[in-house]
Structures are given as C-alpha cells and as structure tokens.
Amino acid sequence: MAEISETSRESARVLPAGKAMSAPATMDWFLREVLPLEAMLLQFLRHNWRDSADIEDLLHDVYLRVYEAALKQVPDRAKPFVFTTARNLLISRVRTRHVVPIEAVADLDALGVAIDTPGPDRSAIARDELRRLRDAIDRLPPHCRAVVIMRRIDDLSRGEIATRLSLTEGTVSVYLTEGMYALADLLNGELPDPRRHP
C-alpha cells in the first residue's frame, strides 16, 4: 500500500468537512475513515443482496462512489455517508435489473402488473419443448447427464458438484462442456459427437 505523506495527512485533518480535497488528502481520508468500515460494509451488502458473486463488485462500486464524492465535498461523517451510498447503490441495481425481490412484495397484486396467462397454444408448445428437453437429457451419457442436471437445473457450483460426485473441478468442467454440446446436438436433431470440443 502506498505511503501517505505527513503533509497530506495534515491537510486532510485541517480541511473542514463540506470542502473539496486534493487527491492525496482524499486518499488519506479514505484510508483513515472508510477502509476501517469494510467488515461492517461487507456484512451489510451480504445481508441485503442475494447474489454473493456480486458482493466484491458492489464493494468496489461503493468505494468508488464514496471516493469520487469526497473529491468534490468531504462528508461530515464517513460512516453514515458510506452506508447511505451502499443503500442507494443497491436500490439503483435493483431498478436497473428490473428485479423485485419476492420479500419486497407480500401480495403480487401490489405489483400492479397483469398476469400474462399463456393461452392453450403456448402451453402446448411449452409442454412439447419441455418433453424434447427431458428426452434429450435422458439420452446424455450418465456422467454428463448428472453434471448437466446438477449445474443447469439444480444450480450447484462446479465445486459442489465435484464434491458430490468425488471428481475434480476440471473433470466436472469437461463433463459439463461435453454434455452441453451433446444436448445442443440432440435438440437440433443431430447425433452427438463426443469428440467435439469448444
């Protein structure tokens, strides 16, 4: 981590809240006031966002927003500013994804959206496609079938599949790739080619 000079530390201390700071002074303020909040911030993000794969990106985005805002104006108190920024970022992500968490709506009628009930023709087509998919999955080699079902239907990670099947993650990846190519071939009416690789 870069050394912060005494001059920049001193300038950050004497600069009153509500004023713009230089980049070195802002970095010093960030390291002193914001970084110590990381454990609490991570806990907040994990508690309020379902997809754990997004947490590091969210943390980075919060840090970036806080730092850029501090360059323009020093917040009076760092902790409430950081957590308000995190909350606003989560709200923004929900809006841009057009995702409404099910917990947020107790009654689906509250969404104000008409339910699009498929007609009989769409239902028949969907049942036919589902049957074709089930038949194609049943025709996969057993090792590929198990991996494809666990990954694509049960939504298990490669690591979880490897543990359950006593395989390496590399082997799971190979079986998944082979299975998906064979499945595509079967659904397109072709005979699966086991030698086909990406």
N, C-alpha and C positions, 0 to 999 in steps of 0.2 A: 504494500500500500504506500502511496506517495507521502512523503514527509510534508507537513504543513508548517510553514514558517511562523515564527513568533509574531511577525508583522501582520500576517493575515489573521492570526488568532486574535490579536489585539484589535484589529479593525472590526472583526465580527462582534467582539464584546462591546465596543463603544458605539457601534451603529445601532440606533434605536429601531425597535420594531416598526413596521409600516414603511420602511425606506428600502430603496433598491440597494443591492450589494454587488460587489465585484465577483467574478467567478471564483477566485481563490477564497474569498471570505464566505461565499455561499457554500463552497465545498466544506470548509471548516465547520460552518453552522450545521450542514447536513450530517457530517460525521459525528459531531458532538450531540446534536439534538434528535436526529431522525433515526440513524442506524441503531441506537440502543432500543428502539421500539420494535425491531424486526420480529422478535419472538411473538409479541402480542399481535402484531400485524398479520403474521402468518396464521396464527390461531383464528383471528377474525376472518381472514379470507377463506380458510378451510371450513369454518363454520357456516359461512354464507354463500359458498359456491360449491356446487356438487361435483364438477369435473376436476378432480385433483390434478389432471395433466395440465390444467390452465394456471395453477397457483403460482408457479415461478414467473410466468408471463405477466400475470396480474401484479405481482410484487414489483417487477421491473417497471411496469407502467405507472404504478403509484409513485415509485421513487422518481421517475422521470417527470411526472406532473408536479410533484412537490418541489423538486429542484428548479424546474423552469419557472414556477410561480415565485419561488424565493428570489430568483434573479431579478424579478420585477418589483417584488414587495415582500419584505420579511414578515412572516406571520407573527402575531402577538404571542401565541403559544403553539408549539410544534405538535404536541400530541393530538389535540382536537382537530388541528388542520390536517394532519396525516390521515386520521380515521374518517374525517368528512370526505377527503379526497378519495379514499378507498371505497367508501359507500357510494359516492357519486359515480365512480368508475364501474362498480358492479351494476348499478342501475342503468348506466349507459350501455353496458354489454348486453344486459337482458333486452333492452329496447332494440339494439341493432340485430340481435339474433332472432327477434320476434318470438321469443320463448317466454311463456308464462309458467313459472313453477307451479305444479299442481297444489302445493301447500298454500300458495298465494290466493287461490280461488277455491273457496269451500263449495260453492254452488256453480256448476257450469253455466247456468242461465245468467250468472253475473257477468260472464264474458260478453254478452250481447251479440253473440255470433250464432247465426242459424246453423244447425247441424246439417251437414250435407249427407243425406242418406242415399247410398247408392241404389240405383234402380235395379230391376231384375237382370237386365243385360250385363251391367257392370259386375254384379255379384256372380253371374255365371262365368264371365271371363276371368274374374279373380280366382274363383274356385278351380278353374281349368289350369291357370298358371301355377297355382299352389300345388296341384296334383302333379304337374310336369316337374316342378322343382323337387318335390318329395321323391318321385320316381328316379330323377337324375341323381339325387343324393344317395338313394339306396343302391345305385349301380356303381358308386365310387369304390375303390379298393378300401378294405376295412380301416387301415391305418390312416388314410386320407380322410375318410368319412368321419372318423372320430374327431380328428383335429379340426376339420371344417365346421362341424356341428358345435364343438366347444368354443371356437373362436368367433364364428359369424352368427351363431344363434344364441349360445349361452353367454357371449361377450366376455369370455375369460381371456386373460393376458397370455402371451406366449409362455411366460414363466410359470403361471398357474397350470397351464396345460402340460408343460414339461414335467412338473412335479407330479401331477395326477397320473400321467402315463409312464413315468420313470424314463423320460427321454431328455436329451439335451435341447436347449432352446434352438440351436441350429437345425437339429433334426425336425423339430416342430415347424420351423420356417419352411424347410424343404417340403414336408408333407402338405403344409397349407398351400404353398405355391402349386405343387402338383395337383392337389385336389381342386383348387380354383380353376386351373386351366382345363382339367378334365371335366369339371362341371360346366364350364363355358362351352366346351366341345359338345357335351351331351345335350345341352339346351339348344344348341344351334343345329342339332341333327347330325353331327359328325361323330365318328368313332374317336374316343380319347386316345391321344398319342402320349404315352408315358415318357417318351424321350424329350418332349417339348419343354423347353425352359425359357424364361424371360430373356 
